[in-house]
């Protein structure tokens, strides 16, 4: 294949050059003037030829196994997805805990139409390879999942014996190809762990060349302390740190990202390797059950449902949500009931797209009661969007040189528009229209920077010898179309997406080609 006459942006941050790109098999062979002797010639006149985008924060863990395969990522130029985020990988898991984890993750990852045929990270990656995918796939091993496998949902420090068992699971997962250890310290059971537990497990990941990535313990009132904890873990464990979806949540905390980014700059100047990622929106999205205080999750989903049936427990939940707890910030207090919108219900589909305030009005009750009732009826398989971020903060984080891009998209229900529009939104709105970033730097944040973070030495750049993961788009027309009201809209302006040398998207048509590879940490 030869891509002719395009403006090649190589992914390293260099200015574009006018050049052809030659591809033989899975790899790029030449950049410059390439003869027209090829089975396929793509005319990229007036178009940008860039490396395929690497989604640094994906929740396609189960969606990637469904058929027909999901198209949301490939249609926005993504050629590689990184799974196992927020401490909630779908392995390692076995026995009854497999059903518990599947139930717990239903609001984030959705559900598979069959029993999970894997127990380990290696078996999970083998299943992806067997099913085949349109994109490349890599994964972390999740701290919360490892903890669940050993201690269940016990609200206490791990014993010495349990910690050894967790270390073994992390070591096995790393040997089987995980790229590092992820944590989600706002989610149970990960939130029950102390800093020392995370250091010990990160030391195991470090011995296998992995990184520590974290949805830190707090992104609002405790943002700075939570960042410090992540940096401490990385420093003590001796491995790089990556901060997931860096932000300051809640109006009273807007602007704090300037301090946290200054902290990142300071520790980098002292030699500590730390980076972060971001989605370009002012709303987040996660499972609705996080509005409930951590103590109510003790023992797992069934125990939470029992407490939701208990009037006294409900009163305690309500009080804690209103007054908050040491180290725990109430989601509803960060935004208000009118700023929390339901995106996925397993049963009550008509409530998708409505706010918790609107649902309370429909139910003719107060928001606490209707929220508790909804979680109980849905058995917690429900997710939300929460509007609590500042546009100025989004721009500030976006411009930082250590920031890369991730969708953080939940592939369920009526989702956050970032599932469909993250990368075209940056290239259309923030690059072309508002000039927050240059085109070359935006593409660097989407390609070579995440490849460098993960140690992918043959992806993320347009270079001879590199795998031919390539996105070709029109810089004048590329833009996202997905909205909060109508998220199921593909972006425009992307003409071709090539994965491992094969065309997967051609002039808006999904080719149902499955050339993606499972990437394992080497």
Secondary structure, DSSP 8 states (H G I E B T S, - for coil): -EEEEEEEE-SSS---EEEEEEEETTEEEEEES--S-SS-EEE-TT-EEEE-EEESS-B-TTGGGSSS---TTGGGTEEEEEESGGG--S-S--THHHHHHHHHTHHHH---SS----SSHHHHHHHHHHH--SSEEEE-EEHHHHHHHHHTT--S---HHHHHHHHHHHHHHHHTT--EEEEETTSTTGGG--HHHHHHHHHHHHHTT-EEEEE-S-SSTTHHHHHHHHHHHHHHHTS-EEETT----SGGGTTTHHHHHHHHHHHHHTT--EEEEE-SSSEEEEEGGGGS-GGGGTT-HHHHHHHHH-HHHHHHHHHHHHH-BTTB--HHHHH-GGGEEEEEESS-GGGTT-BHHHHHHHHTS-HHHHHHHHHHHTTT-EEEEEE---HHHHHHHHHSTTEEE----B-SSS--THHHHHHHHIIIIIIIIT-SS-HHHHHHHHTHHHHHHHT-TTSSS--TTSB--EEEE-TTT-B----SS------B-EEEEEETTEEEEETTEE-------B----
